Amino acid sequence: MKELPTDDPLFGKGRVRIDGRKLHPAYLVEVKKPSESKGPYDYYKIRATIPAEQAFRPLNEGGCSLVK
């Protein structure tokens, strides 16, 4: 499983690292004003996308016994 890329509807494309953590981009969002919303469930504006490598703790800082 760790060798296959992942793609799920909530978090999008990613991968599972050797320590079992799923890495995926993180998003900084802002809630829209009601006047900006164009339909049902149109609540957020994506302000920034943080790459997976920056969004999660580095592998060498995790202390996972599976990595040693």
N, C-alpha and C positions, 0 to 999 in steps of 0.2 A: 504494500500500500504506500509506503514511503517513497517509492520510486515513481509513482504515478502522479501527474498533476491533478489538482482538484478544481472543480467548478460548481459552486452551489448558488442558488438564487439569492441568498442573503448576503454572503460575503464575497462572491465572485471568484475569479481565478486565483489559485494559490498553490501551495505545496505543503506537504508534511515533512518537517525536519527530522533528523535522526533521533532527536530527543522526544519526538511525538507531538511537538507543538505545530499547529497549523499556521502558516504564514500567509497573509493576504494583505492587500492595501487597506489602510484605514482612511476614513473620510472625516473631514471637519465640515459640519453642516450648520446652516442657519435656518431658523424657522421663518417661513414666509409670512408676510402680512396677509390677512384674508383677501385683500384686494389683488394680491399677486397670484393667488392660487387659481389654476385654470380648470380644476375638476376634482373629483373625489381622490383622496390620498395624495394630493399634490401639496405637500406641507413644507418641503425642505429645498434649500439651495445648497449645492455642494460648493464650498468655498475653497477647499484644498484637498488634494489626495496625497497621502503620506505613503511612500513606497514601503513594502513589507519589511525590507531590511532595516529601515529606520523606525518602523512602528513597534517592533518587538525587540526584546533584550537579545543581545548577541549570544550565540551558542556558547562561546567560551566563558561567559559570565553566569551561565545558568546553574552550574553545579550539579547537573544531571549525571547520575552514575552510569547511564547508558552510553554516554559520550566518551568516557575514559577508555 
